């Protein structure tokens, strides 16, 4: 795509008071087993990030340069004026998991390591990951999910919502299942007054909890249905299904846990995402209330390894995530 076409595309996507995050991933593997497959990965094909604001609300990648729009390039370069930035954009994503807990203003995220015994049974151990500032696989080696900060300047308290324009879809209309394994996480790290120093605004780390969004919970692929039965002993329909229970890793562990035993393991916690949406949902979703001043919000995007749809056929998908965050007042 030419620079002009990219620019035109960005212009078309900007709407009033919206944070638009378009994320495209291509899953390349043809592994023959489920869960945290060491060979199952997703390549970021393109990322387009725009922030548009009006009515006294502005956004920034560094709490210095305020405008009505923030691009992915600005997030990549934020470290130049935001020295402690931890904006992580690897080219390749692998299955990771979290229980949603927060420490030091960041989500506790764990990468699953798969083990196979002589009988073909699979188990896993986990390794905690810590974010770094990086772009691309070479710089982000060993880091498997997207994470970045944005700053919002609001003159009055405002309610932030996820709009109905937000979704996770396959770009080519293939029901690969990868779109059902995606998760987004949000950590509110505090608000300071507009007159507070930039250093203080940038280094807010007051967050102690997260908000997790699970999209497309009501649809599954054939592989996902089989995976749910084989590893989680759940019988589920292809479409129109209820929200499934799942567990997230809550700590790093070296004891091998069989895939079939994760729900009964002390290393896993039952998850209940605060935001859950069906395919084509038609109502904006409340996210958080932003006080007046400079607010810091950390955003995560990952593939949840414990999701039943994170299985073989998900390796053939080309996914797009459209995220629009809007002020409702």
N, C-alpha and C positions, 0 to 999 in steps of 0.2 A: 504494500500500500504506500502511495506517495505521501510526502509531508502535507501537501495541500489537501488530499483526501482525508488524512487523519485529522487535520484541523477542522475540516467541514463536518466530519463525524462528531467531533467533540462539541461543536456548536449546536448540533441537532439534539444532543443528549442533555444539555444544560436546561433545567427548569428552575422555577423559583424555589429558593431556600432548600436546595437538594444537595446531598452528597452522593454522587454517582460513582460507584466502583464497579467497573466491568472487568471481570477476571476470567480468562480463558485457559483451560488446562487440557492437555492431551495425555491420556494414560496409555503407555506404550507396551506394557508387559503382556506376555501370554502365559503367565504362571498357572500351574494346575492345582493350586491350593488357596485357601481363603485366609482372611484376617491379615495380620501384619506380614505379608509376603515380602521377603527381602528383595524380590525382583519386581514388585508391583510399584510403579511410580507414576507420577504425573508431571508432564513438562509444561511449564507456563508458556503458552503460545503468544500471549500479548496481555498487557495490563494497561488499562486506560482509567485514570482517576481524575475526576473533576469535582470541585466543590463550588457551588454557586450560592450566593447569599444576598439578601436585601433586607430592608427594614431594620437597619442598625446591627445586623449580625454579619460578622466576617469570619474567615477561616485562614489558617496559616499552617505551614509545615514546620515553623520554627519559633512561633510567637513573636516574631520580629516583623516579617514582611506580610502584611495583611492585605487581603484582596477579596474579590468575590469568587475566586477560583484557585484551586490547588491541583497541580498535575503530578503524575507519577515521577516525572523528572525532578520536580521540586522535592519530593519525598526522598528520591535517591540522593540528592545533593544537600539534604537538610543538615548533615553533619558539619558542613562548612560554617554554618552559623549557629548550629545546635550541637555542640561538641559531644554531649552525652547521648545523642540519638542512637536508638537501637531499632532502626528500620531495616527489617530483614526480608529480602526478596530473592530467595533461591530460584534457580531455573527448574529444579526438580523437587516435587513433593512426594513424600511417602506417607503411609498410614501412621498417624500418631494418636494419642489419646490424652484426655484430661478429666479430672473429676470436677473441674471448674474452680478449684481453690486458687487463691492469689497470694503471692508472697513478694514483698518489695515492689508492688505495683504491677507485677507481671503474672500471667497465668502459669501454673505448674503444668508443663507439657512433657509427655513421655513417648519415646520411640520404642516400638516393640521389636524385639529380636526373635526370629522364628528358629525353632529347632525341630528336627525330624529324627525319629528313632528308626531302628532297623525294620520295624513293622509298618512304617509309613504313617505313624501317628505324629501329630504336630503339637508343639507346646511353645511357650514364649517366656522370655524374660524382658525386662524393660530398663531403659536408660533415660534419665532425665536430661532434657535439653535446656540450654540457656541461650537467650537471644544475643546476637551480635549485630553490629551494623554492617550489612553486606548486600551486594547485588550480584547475582549470577552464581553458578555452581562452584566455580573455582574459589571465589571469596567466601561462599557460604557452605563450604564442604562440611558435611556432618550435620547440617541444619535442614529441617524437612517441612517447614510451614512458613506462612507469611505472617508478619507482624509489623505494625508501624503506629506512630503517634500522629494525631492531628490536634490542633488547638482551635477552639471556637471562642470568638469574642461576641458576647451578647450584652446589650445595654439594659435588658430586662430579663427576668427569669423566663425560660422558654421550655416547652415540652418537645422532646425529640421523638420522632416516630420513624418506623420503617414503612415506606409507602408500598402500595400494591403494584408498583412498577418493578419491585425487587423480586428476583427469582433466580433459580439455578436450573439451567436447561442444557440440553445437548445441542450444540451449534448446528449439527447436521440432521437433527430430528431422529437420532438413533436412541433407542431406549437402552442405553448401556448400563445404567444403574449408578454410575459414578456420581451423578447429580444428587442422588439420595444419600450419599455418604458424606457430603460436604457439611461443614459446620462453620458458623461465625461466632466469635466471642468479642465482647466489649468490656473494657475495664475503665471505669471513671476514676481518674487519678487526682481529682481536686480542682478547685477554682480559687483564683486570687484576683484581687482588684486590678483594674486596668492600669493603675499607677504603680503597681508592684514591679520590682526589677525583673528583667527578662530572665536572668539566671534562675530566680525563684519560680517563675512561671514554667520554665522548661523542665525543671527538676522536681516537679510535683510527683510524689509517689504515695499518695494517701490511700490508694485503692486497696480494699481488703476483700472484695467480692467481684464476681463477674456476671455478665448476662450472656447466655448462650442461645443462639437461634438455630433451630433445626428445620430446614425447609423440606418440602416434598415428602412428608412422613407417610402419606396415604397411598403411595405407589411403590411397587417393587418389581424387579425383573424375575424371570424364571430362575435365574441363578441365585438371586437373593432369597426367593422362596425356598429353594433347595438348601441353601446355606443356613437359613433360619432353622430348618428342621434338623439338619445334620449336626450343627454345632451348638444350637441354642434350644433345641426341642420345642420350637414354636411353629405352629401351623398358621400360615398367613395367606391372604389373597393377593393377587397381582395388583388390583386397584380397589379403591374405596376402603382401605384398611384403617384400623384404629391406630393410634399412636403406640408404638412398640416400646417396651421397657428395654433399657440397655445399661451397661455399666461402663465406667471410665476408670482408667488407672489412677490410683491415688498416691503412689510412691514408686521409687526405683526398687527393683527386686531382681535377685539372681536365682531364686528358686523357680524351676521350670513349671509353669502352670499349663495344663492341657487346654486346648481350645474349648473343650466341652465343660470345663470347670471354672471358667472365669467368673460366672455369676455367684459362685459360692466361695470365692477366694477373698481373703482379707486385703489383698492388694488392689481390689476393685471396689468402687462405690456406685450404688444405684444412682442413675442420672435422671434428672427431670428438667430439661431445658425450659427457661422462662418464656421463650417465644417458640411456638411451633406453628407451621403453616402447611396447608395442603397445596397441591398443584392448582394454580389459578385462583388463589384466595382473593377475596374482594373487600377486605377491610384493613386499613392501616393498623400497624402493630405498635403499641406504646413501647418505647425503649427506655428513656430516662428523662429526668427534668434537669435542665442545665441552669445553674444560677447566673445572675448577672456577673460579668467579669470575664476573665480568661480561663477557660476550662480545658483541661488536657484529657483526651480520650485515647486509649490504646485499643487498636482493632486487630483481630486475629482471623485468619482463614486457614482451615486445615481439612484433611480427609480423616474422618473418625474410623480408626481401625476396628472398633468394636461394632460398627454398624453392619447389619446383615447384608447390605448391598455392596459392601466393600469386598467384592469377590471377583472371580475370573473374568466375567464379561465386562466388568467395569474397565478393564484394561483396553477396551476398544473405543472408548468414548472421547469426544472432543467437547468439553464442557465450557459453558459460559455462566458466570455469576454476575448478575446485575443487582447492585445494592444502592438504593436511594434512601438517604436519611433526610428528613424534612422537619422543619419547625412547624408545629401545628397551630401556633398562636403568634 
